Amino acid sequence: MTPQPFTVSDVMTRQVVAVRRGADFKEIVAAMARWKVTAVPVVEEEGRVVGVVSEADLLAKEEFHDHRPGLVEQMRRLDATAKAGSRRAEDLMAAPAVTVGAGASLPQAARLMATHQVKRLPVVDEHGALRGIVSRADLLKVFLRPDRDLAAEVRRDVVERLFPRAHHRIGVAVDAGVVTLSGEVTDSAIVPLAARLTRAVEGVVDVRCELTTGPGP
């Protein structure tokens, strides 16, 4: 028994601008400017994501615009100097793309971003086709859930299930995402479980467990 987790599908942006492998440099810059994004997925004809071009990939051309790197610098920064001389998405993109499925949990998406040091993930279906994009900001949206919604979910999915006969004696208070559980329960072994399940509710910032053990009704 665990609270129903939010998935990438719940927070992702569904309207995504993407470019083809053959898109030229100016086309990519124009797409980013028009849609006010800092990266675009690169897709093949069938919509399968093959890479991502970010502002960092494009800035290499500006960095080396009036500066010819020496041999040592070229060797040390092979990727950047190669991109400085590139004009098409297929040569500029980071590949293979780090992607995530729409059904992945938010912690899974966050771990992918942290592991690969990326700020966003293209969301793909089972065939690798683009279905959306999820950013760091999207993953933080769950922490904007109103306190009253969090309190209602904790009471319904945690308190009433764990303490069906005594749920009316359990207090659930939420302030700025911090949940306080209070009251008296008969089984002390369930207290850590109540705290763990409450912490698992999407949008909960922290849990203060003030449940005590008593003789019951």
N, C-alpha and C positions, 0 to 999 in steps of 0.2 A: 504494500500500500504506500504509494507516494503521490504527492500532488502532481497534477497533469502539467508537464513541462512545456514551456513555450519552445517553438522551433524557429529555425531561420525563416520559414515561410511566413511567420507571424510578424516579422519586423523588416524583412527585406524590401528594397525598392524594386518594383516590378517593371517600371518603364526605364529601360537602359539604353544608352547610346553605345553603339559598337561600331567597329570599322573592319573592313576586309583586310586580308593579308597584303593586298597590293595597294592599299591606301597610301598616298604620299604624305610627306612631312607636313605640308601646309594644311592638307585636309584634316589631319589628326589634330593639329593645333586649333583649327577653326571649330572642330567638333567639341573640343574641350571648352573653348571660350563660349560657344553658343549655349551649351548645356550646363556650364559652370561646374565642371567636374575636374578632378585632378588625375584621372586615369580612365582608360577605355579598354574593354575587352577586345581582342582580335578574334574574329570568327571565320570559319570556312563557309562554303556555299550552303551547306546544310545546317548552319547555325552552331556547329560544334566549336567550343572555345579552344583555341590553340595557344593563346598567350595574352599578355596584358601590356599595354604601353602606358607608362606614367609620365608625369612632368619631369621626373628625374632622368628618365631615358632620353627625353627630348633636350634637356638642358645641356647635355654634353656638347651639342653642336654650338651653342652659344659660348660655352666655356672655352672651347678651342677655336672660336671664330677668328680671333686675331693672335692666336698663340699656337705655334707649331711645337708640339712636344718632342723632347729629345728621345733618344733610343731607350734610356733607362726609364723615363716616365712612360713611354709606350709599353714597355715590358711590364711595368708595375700596374698599369691601368689599361690592360688590353681591352676589357669590355667597354670602358668609357670611350677610348680613342676609336674603337671600331664603330660605335654608335655615332660618334661625331661625324663620321664620313658616310653614314647611312641616310637613305631617303624614304624607305618604305617600311610599313608597319612590321612586316615579317623579319626585317633586319634590326628593327629597333626594340621589338617586344622582348619581355622576359618570358622565357618558355622552358619547359611546359608550364602552363598556368596552374596556380594553386587554386583549386575550386572546392565547392562544398555543395552538398545536396540540400534541397529545401526542407527535408525532414530531419536534418541534423539539429541537435540541441544547441542552445546558445553557448554553453561552456565548450562544446566541441569546436564551434566556429572560433571562439576566442583563443583556444589552444592552437588552432591552425595558424591564426594570425600571428600569435606570439612566436611559434616555432619557426615560421618562415619569414618573420619580420616584415609583414605586409599590412597595409592599412585597410584593405578591402578584399573581398572574395567574390568572384563571379559565382552565381548560383546556377547549377546545371541539373538537368534531368538524368535519367538512367542512361541516355545515349550521349551525354556530354554536351547537349544543346543548351544554349543560354536561356535562362528563365528569369533572371533577376540579378541583383548585386546587393551585398550586405557589407556595411562599413562598421568601423568601431563605434561611431555615433549610433548606428542602428541597434547594436548590441546593448547599448546603455538605455534604450528607450524603456525597458521594463522597469527601470528605477524611477520612472515618472508616473507609475501607477498610483492612484490616490490611496491614501491610508485606509479609507473606508473599504475599498475593494480588497486590499490586503487582509484587513481584519475579517471581512466576510469569508474570504477563501480559507484562511487559517481556521476559523471556527467550523466551517462546513467540512473541509477536507482533512483536518487534523484532529481538532478537539472532539467533534461529534462522532468521529469514527473510533478514536482511541478510547474515549470515555463516554460511551453511549448512555450510561445511566447517571453519570455525574457531570455531564457537560454544562449543565446550568450553573454549576458551582465554579466553573473555570472562567477566569477573566482574560479577555484578549484586548489589549490596548496597543495602538500603533501610533507612533509619533515620528514623522520624517523617515518612514521606512523601518524604524526600529520597533520590533514586536516585543511586548512584555506579556508573558504568560503568568498568571497568578491564580491562587486558589489551593484547595486541598484535594489530594487524590489518595486512593487507598493502596495503590501498587507503585512503590518507588522505582521499580525496574522499568516502568513505562516513561518515566520523566525524561531520561536522555533521548529516547526515541521521539518524544513530542518535540523536544528542542531541535533535533536533527531534521525532522519532517517540516517543521516551521521554517527553518533556515533554507530548505529546498524550494520554498515557494518563490516563484520568479518575482523579483522586485524587492524582496526583503533584504535590508541592509545589514541588520544584526538582530540577534535574539537575546533577550534577558529572561531567563527562566527562573521564576520565583515560586514555582510549584512546591508545595510541602506535602508531607505524608501524614495522613490522619487515619482515624479508625473507620471513617465512612459514615453513611447515614444511619 
